[in-house]
Amino acid sequence: MTNESLISQALEKKKAKHERFAEIDYIRLTDAQGGWPRGTVFLNNRAVPGYPSIGRVLNLEQGLEQQFYAPFHAEEKIDGYNVRIVKHEGHYLAFSRGGFVCPFTTDRLPDLIDTDILDSHPDLVICGEVAGPGNPYLEGHPPDISDEIVLLVFDLMRFDELGFFETTEKLNIIRQFNLPAVPYHGRFEPHQAQQIRDILPELDDRGVEGLVLKEEGARQKRAKYVTPASVVQDIRAMGDALMDMPAEYFTNRLLRLVLILEESPQLDSSQLRYELGCALIDPLLEAARNHPATHKVSHHFECRFRHRINAERFIQHISRAPQREIHSSVRSLEEDQDGYWVLTFERVFPRVSGLLANFLSGGQVHD
Amino acid sequence: MTNESLISQALEKKKAKHERFAEIDYIRLTDAQGGWPRGTVFLNNRAVPGYPSIGRVLNLEQGLEQQFYAPFHAEEKIDGYNVRIVKHEGHYLAFSRGGFVCPFTTDRLPDLIDTDILDSHPDLVICGEVAGPGNPYLEGHPPDISDEIVLLVFDLMRFDELGFFETTEKLNIIRQFNLPAVPYHGRFEPHQAQQIRDILPELDDRGVEGLVLKEEGARQKRAKYVTPASVVQDIRAMGDALMDMPAEYFTNRLLRLVLILEESPQLDSSQLRYELGCALIDPLLEAARNHPATHKVSHHFECRFRHRINAERFIQHISRAPQREIHSSVRSLEEDQDGYWVLTFERVFPRVSGLLANFLSGGQVHD
């Protein structure tokens, strides 16, 4: 089936949507269709493949043997957001996981990567993680990223082709073009769980999120595995808003943490228990203390744009998310001395805001 | 409306059910009806009033002023299960919150209370909490109750009358009949939040669940307030089974804990954070370590009956609960040297059991 007929079928079945960014029309798949994953983007009928979900293993000893049939490469997993970068009709565009042009990342591409590689390889799709304190999507960021935002490349794909470049080929291209990339931790066999476990304490100390493991060969099997520190960071990041998160936000992470400790007792400590307690108590306690002044629980974001128009497009972009639950509210958009446009906005958590308002004013609950 | 016509209406509307215990037929309200709360029991058309739910305040300073219009009495809140004890046709019966005869409590009444009071006051309904390590309903028990089970009386009612005895009258009767009762902490005014807060550190140190506050006068307004220690105990008790609990089990308790600390910083400590971390990690970690041998997560109960027939009725009673989720499974029923019948059973938590089985065997999850 040609992309053209696939797209019209997908549109008909409501599995694809027309979108527009600046003067660029594109189509994104809202569900997997015809072999293309959800989030696949069509630019003039050419497919930018969606970035597939990577399964998590919670036990390395069994998980590696079960999931991998061949040697695999270990790369650092970065706590940021996933983008795919392409060149299209002279424009460099960054697409989100769901297949939207991300106005923020697209605006900031010149700060993140030397796009020359896309001029000489126009078919390339660069997959990477954007992370740092200046990112507009995530509360929290890797502790060792002090730059406002960085892009770290972890995969290369091509237009119209499912699947990724092999790790060795990818590492060659990354070196050749001096691309910023996720740290690489070596090649392992499925029976080498202990060798992977030996890497973890150093990652955990540095507050690294974890590892992504990528099998060699045609299956392109992948798996991810995280550190205790990253679980505590995740919980702390949303500690004041846990009541606005899906129930599984907390219980999944707790299960992850416990299964890591079951397998790697050297990562266990009293300090970890104390920090988990702090992550749960401190952000919510601060929110409760501030509530009489703020009347709400919210997270503040400040992000910088090269062009005002992109900040405005970003505002439109975040206002498309369902606003019934957590909602975003713009505070200011002002030009900085260096010519960048600084957007400040907040994500408001209505459930915990309401609960605190009720209880701090003496309300009663029957539970 | 007479009780008789109310009962037939309730049965017709499916808000009441016929039940049977031994040779005793009774009717219980599954919903509030005609002014009687859910759990009200009709014995030969005479009402044993249901025990109403008591609302929780999470901020004393505001909560007391908002909820109470008159002085109130503070009693210790015990972490057990609520029963109402009556005499009916020569039998002493204990009813659960939902209005079932509890075969366990009914069997053990001679060990719990001198029932003479019901012979001289046949209209009396004694309301109390049953707690202790030998109770068949709750994992965990107050740390200072070392007896297998105890009953602690906290309210008196009469057949066919809504509402409770005034606290002073109740305390007189408790003294007169030497009834075991919940500890009493005095009489306070709504503006005396600080005086209530001053009681809390001692309760918290002893691991007491908290306080129930009961207003004097016709409104019979009540409120409950808990200690940080009880929150951590609750979480520890279900720490290995959090994934089988409603999402709110954890988040409600976390909010309680934080609002207590917001108002009473003297109850806050590093130790509390450490203990919260332990309560979340340790039971689940132990369950994960035991899983290869046990293949499941379950809590074990051992409870003693005076009469074998009541143990059998209890088994029937617990098997009536919906078994799709947490389910009970009997292990043994044997006569002890002292003539008591010892029932051992377990509550199995299928969700966490399945998750551990999957992940410990190397399964992958996309989340």
Interface residues (C-beta under 8 A of the other chain):
Chain A: S53 I54 G55 R56 V57 L58 N59 E61 Q62 G63 L64 E65 Q66 Q67 A223 L242 M243 A247 E248 F250 T251 N252 L254 L255 L257 V258 L259 L261 E262 S270 L272 R273 Y274 E275 L276 G277 C278 L280 I281 L284 L285 A288 R289 V352 L355 L356 F359 L360 S361 G362 G363 Q364 V365 H366 D367
Chain B: S53 I54 G55 R56 V57 L58 N59 E61 Q62 G63 L64 E65 Q66 Q67 A223 L242 M243 A247 E248 F250 T251 N252 L254 L255 L257 V258 L259 L261 E262 S270 L272 R273 Y274 E275 L276 G277 C278 L280 I281 L284 L285 A288 R289 V352 L355 L356 F359 L360 S361 G362 G363 Q364 V365 H366 D367
